[in-house]
Amino acid sequence: MSMLARFRKPGGFLQLLALIETCDEQKRRNLLDLIGAEDPGWAHLVKIKALSFERIMSWPVETLMEITPHLPDKILVSVYQMCDQAKREKWLKSLPGIKSKEIQNLSAESPVNYFEQGPTAIKLIQIVRDQISKGQIRFAQFDPTLEIDQQIAA
């Protein structure tokens, strides 16, 4: 049985995206290689439609403002600490004023260790995917290339 056979069903492409998005980098590369060997078109589509921490952090502040209220403080702090200075400023702009100061203070009190970064990125992606499925975030407003054709999603 082919690796992709289990995903060639209604909703299967979104399941495959979720799998790819929640893997560590090495496993992601291995899975994409397997997919590419079986169906280069699907591999390409998965690569361009998959969310990543970096991609999410490149979105406009207005979009990040839709995400941040759904994140627990620990994730807000971890994301803040994982960013370079420019992205930190952008992240803080996506928070209400008082929350912004609170996250900065929490960040100073408890630095995130390297091993928490992967789970933080995965949790962020999962929350964003959930918001997308609920229609709270619409790619058409800021990155139409991420839109998934209904024929593929169904």
SULMORA-V726794 format. One record per residue. PSI is psi in radians with two decimals (none if undefined). NEAR is the number of other ideal C-beta (glycine too) atoms within 10 Angstrom. D_FIRST is the distance of its C-alpha to the first C-alpha in Angstrom with 1 decimal. Layout:
((PSI,NEAR,D_FIRST) (PSI,NEAR,D_FIRST))
This chain:
((2.39,5,0.0) (2.72,11,3.8) (-0.64,13,6.6) (-0.24,16,8.5) (-0.70,10,6.8) (-0.31,11,8.8) (-0.08,18,11.7) (1.12,12,12.1) (2.94,10,14.4) (2.24,8,18.1) (-0.05,10,19.1) (-0.66,16,15.7) (-0.72,22,17.3) (-0.61,18,20.1) (-0.72,12,17.9) (-0.75,22,16.3) (-0.79,21,19.9) (-0.70,15,21.1) (-0.85,15,18.6) (-0.74,20,19.7) (-0.41,20,23.3) (0.21,17,23.5) (2.72,17,22.3) (2.93,11,24.8) (-0.74,9,25.3) (-0.80,8,23.5) (-0.65,12,20.3) (-0.82,18,20.5) (-0.75,11,20.9) (-0.78,12,18.0) (-0.73,17,15.6) (-0.61,18,17.3) (-0.76,11,16.8) (-0.79,14,13.1) (-0.77,22,13.2) (-0.64,15,15.8) (-0.56,11,14.0) (-0.72,13,11.3) (1.64,16,13.9) (-0.56,10,17.5) (-0.78,9,18.8) (-0.69,18,16.9) (-0.78,19,17.8) (-0.78,13,21.4) (-0.73,18,21.5) (-0.76,22,20.3) (-0.73,13,22.9) (-0.32,9,25.7) (-0.25,21,25.1) (2.44,19,24.5) (2.66,19,27.6) (2.89,15,29.2) (-0.82,18,32.5) (-0.71,10,34.2) (-0.78,13,33.2) (-0.74,17,34.5) (-0.23,19,37.7) (-0.14,14,38.3) (2.79,20,38.6) (2.67,12,42.1) (-0.68,14,44.2) (-0.63,11,44.3) (-0.74,18,40.6) (-0.56,19,40.7) (-0.41,13,43.5) (-0.44,16,41.0) (-0.81,19,38.8) (-0.59,21,41.3) (-0.29,11,42.7) (0.04,13,39.3) (2.39,18,39.1) (2.76,10,40.8) (-0.70,11,43.5) (-0.71,14,41.6) (-0.72,18,38.9) (-0.76,25,41.7) (-0.79,24,43.4) (-0.77,25,40.4) (-0.79,28,39.5) (-0.80,19,43.1) (-0.41,20,43.2) (-0.20,18,40.0) (2.71,17,41.6) (3.07,9,44.1) (-0.76,7,47.6) (-0.75,9,47.0) (-0.55,15,43.9) (-0.78,18,45.7) (-0.73,12,48.5) (-0.76,17,46.1) (-0.77,21,44.4) (-0.59,19,47.8) (-0.40,14,48.7) (-0.07,21,45.8) (2.61,21,47.5) (2.65,11,50.6) (-0.90,9,53.7) (-0.62,8,54.2) (-0.65,15,50.5) (-0.84,18,50.5) (-0.71,12,53.3) (-0.75,15,51.8) (-0.69,21,48.5) (-0.75,15,50.6) (-0.79,10,52.6) (-0.65,16,49.5) (-0.70,17,48.0) (-0.55,10,51.2) (-0.61,8,51.2) (1.63,11,47.7) (2.55,10,45.8) (2.36,16,42.0) (2.88,9,40.6) (-0.67,6,37.8) (-0.24,7,35.3) (-0.24,16,35.8) (-0.79,15,35.0) (-0.93,14,31.2) (-0.59,12,31.2) (-0.82,20,33.9) (-0.74,23,31.9) (-0.78,15,28.8) (-0.72,17,31.2) (-0.82,23,32.8) (-0.74,20,29.6) (-0.74,14,28.6) (-0.71,17,32.1) (-0.79,23,32.0) (-0.69,17,28.7) (-0.75,12,30.2) (-0.64,15,33.4) (-0.80,16,31.5) (-0.47,10,29.7) (-0.04,8,33.2) (0.22,7,34.7) (-0.43,12,37.0) (2.32,18,35.9) (2.06,15,35.5) (-0.55,15,34.2) (-0.44,8,36.2) (-0.39,12,39.3) (-0.35,13,38.6) (1.36,14,35.4) (-0.35,9,34.0) (-0.33,7,31.3) (-0.20,17,29.5) (2.43,12,29.4) (2.10,15,26.0) (2.36,10,26.1) (-0.52,7,25.8) (-0.60,7,23.3) (-0.75,13,20.9) (-0.55,14,21.8) (none,12,21.6))
